[in-house]
Amino acid sequence: KRATEGMQKEKNRFEAFVNQATEGVVIVNQKGEMILANPAMGKLFGYKESELLGNKIEMLMPEQYRQHISSRKDFLKKPYAIPSDRTELKGRRKDGTEFPVDIILSTFEENGERFAFAFIFDITVRKEREEAIIKLNSELEHRVKEKTHTLENVIGQLHSHVRIAEYAQKVSANAQIFQQAILDNAGALIVVTD
Protein backbone atom coordinates (compact mmCIF):
# COMPACT_ATOMS: atom_id res chain seq x y z
CA LYS A 1 0.00 0.00 0.00
CA ARG A 2 2.84 2.40 0.88
CA ALA A 3 4.49 1.72 -2.46
CA THR A 4 1.26 2.50 -4.28
CA GLU A 5 0.82 5.72 -2.29
CA GLY A 6 4.45 6.68 -2.99
CA MET A 7 4.00 6.04 -6.70
CA GLN A 8 0.79 8.08 -6.72
CA LYS A 9 2.58 11.00 -5.00
CA GLU A 10 5.37 10.84 -7.59
CA LYS A 11 2.81 10.74 -10.40
CA ASN A 12 0.99 13.74 -8.91
CA ARG A 13 4.27 15.69 -8.59
CA PHE A 14 5.21 14.86 -12.16
CA GLU A 15 1.79 15.93 -13.48
CA ALA A 16 1.96 19.16 -11.46
CA PHE A 17 5.45 19.85 -12.80
CA VAL A 18 4.45 19.21 -16.40
CA ASN A 19 1.14 21.07 -16.21
CA GLN A 20 2.62 24.12 -14.45
CA ALA A 21 5.65 24.41 -16.73
CA THR A 22 5.61 27.67 -18.65
CA GLU A 23 7.34 26.09 -21.64
CA GLY A 24 6.07 23.36 -23.92
CA VAL A 25 6.54 19.82 -22.62
CA VAL A 26 5.82 16.80 -24.78
CA ILE A 27 6.40 13.06 -24.59
CA VAL A 28 6.57 11.11 -27.84
CA ASN A 29 6.47 7.33 -28.27
CA GLN A 30 8.55 5.30 -30.74
CA LYS A 31 5.97 5.83 -33.47
CA GLY A 32 6.38 9.60 -33.12
CA GLU A 33 2.95 10.02 -31.52
CA MET A 34 2.48 12.60 -28.79
CA ILE A 35 1.26 10.79 -25.70
CA LEU A 36 1.56 13.75 -23.34
CA ALA A 37 1.45 17.49 -24.00
CA ASN A 38 1.14 20.14 -21.34
CA PRO A 39 -1.14 23.21 -21.61
CA ALA A 40 1.84 25.43 -22.53
CA MET A 41 2.54 23.15 -25.48
CA GLY A 42 -0.98 23.66 -26.80
CA LYS A 43 -0.78 27.41 -26.27
CA LEU A 44 2.65 27.59 -27.94
CA PHE A 45 1.46 25.85 -31.10
CA GLY A 46 -2.19 27.00 -31.09
CA TYR A 47 -3.76 23.59 -30.50
CA LYS A 48 -5.99 22.12 -27.83
CA GLU A 49 -4.34 19.31 -25.89
CA SER A 50 -6.80 16.83 -27.42
CA GLU A 51 -5.67 17.89 -30.93
CA LEU A 52 -2.06 17.03 -30.08
CA LEU A 53 -2.41 13.71 -28.29
CA GLY A 54 -2.14 10.70 -30.59
CA ASN A 55 -0.87 12.79 -33.52
CA LYS A 56 2.66 12.70 -34.91
CA ILE A 57 5.14 15.23 -33.60
CA GLU A 58 5.88 16.17 -37.23
CA MET A 59 2.63 18.16 -37.34
CA LEU A 60 4.46 20.78 -35.27
CA MET A 61 7.33 21.10 -37.75
CA PRO A 62 7.69 23.05 -40.98
CA GLU A 63 7.89 20.88 -44.11
CA GLN A 64 11.69 21.21 -44.42
CA TYR A 65 12.17 19.54 -41.01
CA ARG A 66 9.76 16.67 -41.48
CA GLN A 67 12.44 14.43 -42.96
CA HIS A 68 13.74 14.07 -39.40
CA ILE A 69 11.63 10.90 -38.92
CA SER A 70 14.66 8.66 -39.45
CA SER A 71 16.68 10.84 -37.03
CA ARG A 72 13.91 10.49 -34.45
CA LYS A 73 13.92 6.72 -34.83
CA ASP A 74 17.72 6.61 -34.52
CA PHE A 75 17.61 8.88 -31.47
CA LEU A 76 15.04 6.69 -29.76
CA LYS A 77 17.01 3.51 -30.53
CA LYS A 78 20.29 4.94 -29.32
CA PRO A 79 20.13 8.38 -27.66
CA TYR A 80 23.00 10.71 -28.48
CA ALA A 81 24.02 14.23 -27.52
CA ILE A 82 22.57 16.90 -29.77
CA PRO A 83 25.16 19.60 -30.40
CA SER A 84 24.23 23.03 -29.07
CA ASP A 85 25.52 24.68 -32.25
CA ARG A 86 23.04 22.82 -34.44
CA THR A 87 21.20 24.71 -37.10
CA GLU A 88 18.30 26.80 -35.92
CA LEU A 89 15.07 24.90 -35.44
CA LYS A 90 11.58 26.15 -36.16
CA GLY A 91 8.15 25.14 -35.00
CA ARG A 92 4.93 25.38 -37.01
CA ARG A 93 1.74 26.60 -35.41
CA LYS A 94 -1.75 25.40 -36.27
CA ASP A 95 -2.27 28.55 -38.38
CA GLY A 96 0.85 27.69 -40.41
CA THR A 97 3.12 30.39 -39.01
CA GLU A 98 6.67 29.37 -38.23
CA PHE A 99 8.70 30.52 -35.25
CA PRO A 100 12.20 29.80 -33.88
CA VAL A 101 12.46 27.23 -31.10
CA ASP A 102 15.06 25.67 -28.85
CA ILE A 103 14.50 22.08 -27.85
CA ILE A 104 15.93 20.12 -24.95
CA LEU A 105 15.56 16.41 -25.65
CA SER A 106 15.94 13.38 -23.48
CA THR A 107 14.72 9.80 -23.47
CA PHE A 108 13.47 7.31 -20.94
CA GLU A 109 12.40 3.70 -21.07
CA GLU A 110 9.26 2.19 -19.60
CA ASN A 111 8.12 -1.43 -19.96
CA GLY A 112 10.66 -2.02 -22.73
CA GLU A 113 9.50 0.94 -24.82
CA ARG A 114 11.61 4.07 -25.28
CA PHE A 115 10.08 7.54 -25.24
CA ALA A 116 11.40 11.00 -26.11
CA PHE A 117 10.80 13.76 -23.61
CA ALA A 118 11.17 17.35 -24.84
CA PHE A 119 11.04 20.87 -23.51
CA ILE A 120 10.27 23.35 -26.29
CA PHE A 121 11.08 27.04 -25.92
CA ASP A 122 9.78 29.82 -28.17
CA ILE A 123 12.88 31.98 -28.78
CA THR A 124 11.20 34.58 -31.00
CA VAL A 125 11.94 37.45 -28.59
CA ARG A 126 15.57 36.36 -28.20
CA LYS A 127 15.99 36.17 -31.99
CA GLU A 128 14.41 39.60 -32.43
CA ARG A 129 16.81 41.03 -29.85
CA GLU A 130 19.79 39.35 -31.53
CA GLU A 131 18.73 40.80 -34.89
CA ALA A 132 18.28 44.25 -33.30
CA ILE A 133 21.79 44.02 -31.82
CA ILE A 134 23.24 42.97 -35.17
CA LYS A 135 21.46 45.89 -36.87
CA LEU A 136 22.61 48.33 -34.18
CA ASN A 137 26.19 47.08 -34.46
CA SER A 138 26.06 47.53 -38.23
CA GLU A 139 24.72 51.07 -37.85
CA LEU A 140 27.40 51.89 -35.27
CA GLU A 141 30.08 50.46 -37.52
CA HIS A 142 28.81 52.65 -40.38
CA ARG A 143 28.84 55.74 -38.13
CA VAL A 144 32.36 54.98 -36.93
CA LYS A 145 33.51 54.70 -40.56
CA GLU A 146 31.83 58.03 -41.39
CA LYS A 147 33.42 59.75 -38.36
CA THR A 148 36.80 58.22 -39.17
CA HIS A 149 36.57 59.51 -42.74
CA THR A 150 35.59 62.98 -41.47
CA LEU A 151 38.49 62.98 -38.98
CA GLU A 152 40.92 61.88 -41.68
CA ASN A 153 39.75 64.81 -43.84
CA VAL A 154 40.13 67.27 -40.94
CA ILE A 155 43.60 65.90 -40.13
CA GLY A 156 44.54 66.23 -43.81
CA GLN A 157 43.35 69.86 -43.81
CA LEU A 158 45.26 70.57 -40.59
CA HIS A 159 48.42 69.13 -42.14
CA SER A 160 47.90 71.44 -45.14
CA HIS A 161 47.45 74.44 -42.84
CA VAL A 162 50.56 73.47 -40.87
CA ARG A 163 52.59 73.20 -44.09
CA ILE A 164 51.28 76.59 -45.26
CA ALA A 165 52.11 78.13 -41.86
CA GLU A 166 55.61 76.60 -41.96
CA TYR A 167 56.11 77.95 -45.49
CA ALA A 168 54.81 81.38 -44.40
CA GLN A 169 57.28 81.36 -41.50
CA LYS A 170 60.14 80.55 -43.89
CA VAL A 171 59.03 83.30 -46.30
CA SER A 172 58.67 85.73 -43.39
CA ALA A 173 62.11 84.78 -42.05
CA ASN A 174 63.61 85.19 -45.53
CA ALA A 175 61.83 88.55 -45.91
CA GLN A 176 63.23 89.70 -42.58
CA ILE A 177 66.73 88.64 -43.62
CA PHE A 178 66.29 90.45 -46.94
CA GLN A 179 64.90 93.53 -45.15
CA GLN A 180 67.81 93.52 -42.70
CA ALA A 181 70.24 93.20 -45.58
CA ILE A 182 68.66 96.23 -47.25
CA LEU A 183 68.89 98.25 -44.04
CA ASP A 184 72.48 97.12 -43.43
CA ASN A 185 73.44 98.08 -46.93
CA ALA A 186 71.26 101.21 -47.24
CA GLY A 187 74.20 103.57 -46.87
CA ALA A 188 76.09 101.85 -49.65
CA LEU A 189 73.04 101.94 -51.82
CA ILE A 190 72.63 105.68 -51.28
CA VAL A 191 76.28 106.30 -52.25
CA VAL A 192 75.91 104.17 -55.36
CA THR A 193 72.82 105.99 -56.48
CA ASP A 194 74.24 109.48 -56.02
C-alpha positions in Angstrom: 0.0 0.0 0.0 2.8 2.4 0.9 4.5 1.7 -2.5 1.3 2.5 -4.3 0.8 5.7 -2.3 4.4 6.7 -3.0 4.0 6.0 -6.7 0.8 8.1 -6.7 2.6 11.0 -5.0 5.4 10.8 -7.6 2.8 10.7 -10.4 1.0 13.7 -8.9 4.3 15.7 -8.6 5.2 14.9 -12.2 1.8 15.9 -13.5 2.0 19.2 -11.5 5.4 19.9 -12.8 4.5 19.2 -16.4 1.1 21.1 -16.2 2.6 24.1 -14.4 5.7 24.4 -16.7 5.6 27.7 -18.6 7.3 26.1 -21.6 6.1 23.4 -23.9 6.5 19.8 -22.6 5.8 16.8 -24.8 6.4 13.1 -24.6 6.6 11.1 -27.8 6.5 7.3 -28.3 8.6 5.3 -30.7 6.0 5.8 -33.5 6.4 9.6 -33.1 2.9 10.0 -31.5 2.5 12.6 -28.8 1.3 10.8 -25.7 1.6 13.8 -23.3 1.5 17.5 -24.0 1.1 20.1 -21.3 -1.1 23.2 -21.6 1.8 25.4 -22.5 2.5 23.2 -25.5 -1.0 23.7 -26.8 -0.8 27.4 -26.3 2.7 27.6 -27.9 1.5 25.9 -31.1 -2.2 27.0 -31.1 -3.8 23.6 -30.5 -6.0 22.1 -27.8 -4.3 19.3 -25.9 -6.8 16.8 -27.4 -5.7 17.9 -30.9 -2.1 17.0 -30.1 -2.4 13.7 -28.3 -2.1 10.7 -30.6 -0.9 12.8 -33.5 2.7 12.7 -34.9 5.1 15.2 -33.6 5.9 16.2 -37.2 2.6 18.2 -37.3 4.5 20.8 -35.3 7.3 21.1 -37.7 7.7 23.0 -41.0 7.9 20.9 -44.1 11.7 21.2 -44.4 12.2 19.5 -41.0 9.8 16.7 -41.5 12.4 14.4 -43.0 13.7 14.1 -39.4 11.6 10.9 -38.9 14.7 8.7 -39.4 16.7 10.8 -37.0 13.9 10.5 -34.4 13.9 6.7 -34.8 17.7 6.6 -34.5 17.6 8.9 -31.5 15.0 6.7 -29.8 17.0 3.5 -30.5 20.3 4.9 -29.3 20.1 8.4 -27.7 23.0 10.7 -28.5 24.0 14.2 -27.5 22.6 16.9 -29.8 25.2 19.6 -30.4 24.2 23.0 -29.1 25.5 24.7 -32.3 23.0 22.8 -34.4 21.2 24.7 -37.1 18.3 26.8 -35.9 15.1 24.9 -35.4 11.6 26.2 -36.2 8.1 25.1 -35.0 4.9 25.4 -37.0 1.7 26.6 -35.4 -1.7 25.4 -36.3 -2.3 28.6 -38.4 0.9 27.7 -40.4 3.1 30.4 -39.0 6.7 29.4 -38.2 8.7 30.5 -35.3 12.2 29.8 -33.9 12.5 27.2 -31.1 15.1 25.7 -28.9 14.5 22.1 -27.9 15.9 20.1 -25.0 15.6 16.4 -25.7 15.9 13.4 -23.5 14.7 9.8 -23.5 13.5 7.3 -20.9 12.4 3.7 -21.1 9.3 2.2 -19.6 8.1 -1.4 -20.0 10.7 -2.0 -22.7 9.5 0.9 -24.8 11.6 4.1 -25.3 10.1 7.5 -25.2 11.4 11.0 -26.1 10.8 13.8 -23.6 11.2 17.3 -24.8 11.0 20.9 -23.5 10.3 23.3 -26.3 11.1 27.0 -25.9 9.8 29.8 -28.2 12.9 32.0 -28.8 11.2 34.6 -31.0 11.9 37.5 -28.6 15.6 36.4 -28.2 16.0 36.2 -32.0 14.4 39.6 -32.4 16.8 41.0 -29.8 19.8 39.4 -31.5 18.7 40.8 -34.9 18.3 44.3 -33.3 21.8 44.0 -31.8 23.2 43.0 -35.2 21.5 45.9 -36.9 22.6 48.3 -34.2 26.2 47.1 -34.5 26.1 47.5 -38.2 24.7 51.1 -37.8 27.4 51.9 -35.3 30.1 50.5 -37.5 28.8 52.6 -40.4 28.8 55.7 -38.1 32.4 55.0 -36.9 33.5 54.7 -40.6 31.8 58.0 -41.4 33.4 59.7 -38.4 36.8 58.2 -39.2 36.6 59.5 -42.7 35.6 63.0 -41.5 38.5 63.0 -39.0 40.9 61.9 -41.7 39.7 64.8 -43.8 40.1 67.3 -40.9 43.6 65.9 -40.1 44.5 66.2 -43.8 43.4 69.9 -43.8 45.3 70.6 -40.6 48.4 69.1 -42.1 47.9 71.4 -45.1 47.5 74.4 -42.8 50.6 73.5 -40.9 52.6 73.2 -44.1 51.3 76.6 -45.3 52.1 78.1 -41.9 55.6 76.6 -42.0 56.1 78.0 -45.5 54.8 81.4 -44.4 57.3 81.4 -41.5 60.1 80.6 -43.9 59.0 83.3 -46.3 58.7 85.7 -43.4 62.1 84.8 -42.1 63.6 85.2 -45.5 61.8 88.5 -45.9 63.2 89.7 -42.6 66.7 88.6 -43.6 66.3 90.5 -46.9 64.9 93.5 -45.2 67.8 93.5 -42.7 70.2 93.2 -45.6 68.7 96.2 -47.2 68.9 98.3 -44.0 72.5 97.1 -43.4 73.4 98.1 -46.9 71.3 101.2 -47.2 74.2 103.6 -46.9 76.1 101.9 -49.7 73.0 101.9 -51.8 72.6 105.7 -51.3 76.3 106.3 -52.2 75.9 104.2 -55.4 72.8 106.0 -56.5 74.2 109.5 -56.0 
